[in-house]
Amino acid sequence: MSDDDFKKQLEGRRGSAIGDLFGFLRQNKKWWLGPIVIAIVLLGLLVLLGGTGAAPFIYTLF
């Protein structure tokens, strides 16, 4: 990679963390990481919502 290519990429639009994650999964063919990441995000959402007014509704699901 030359210096010009590096400068063009540096000045280019930056992607989000989610876009970078999906790009990584697509480029490296690590599709098995997708369900793991989704499960971790859902668990984190459950923990966050457990401390709010939605907690009684979440607890009835289990």
C-alpha positions, 0 to 999 in steps of 0.5 A, spaced: 500 500 500 502 506 497 502 513 501 497 515 497 492 510 498 493 510 505 491 518 505 485 517 501 483 511 506 484 516 511 480 522 508 475 517 506 468 516 510 469 513 517 464 507 518 460 505 524 462 500 529 456 496 527 458 497 520 465 495 521 463 489 525 459 486 519 465 488 514 469 484 518 464 478 518 463 478 511 471 479 509 474 474 514 468 469 513 467 469 520 459 468 520 459 463 526 460 470 530 454 473 528 449 469 533 454 470 539 454 478 538 447 478 537 446 474 543 451 478 547 447 484 545 440 482 547 443 480 554 445 487 555 439 490 553 435 485 558 440 487 563 439 495 561 431 494 561 431 490 568 433 496 571 427 500 568 419 501 569 419 495 564 422 490 569 415 487 571 413 486 564 420 482 562 420 478 568 413 475 566 416 472 560 421 468 564 
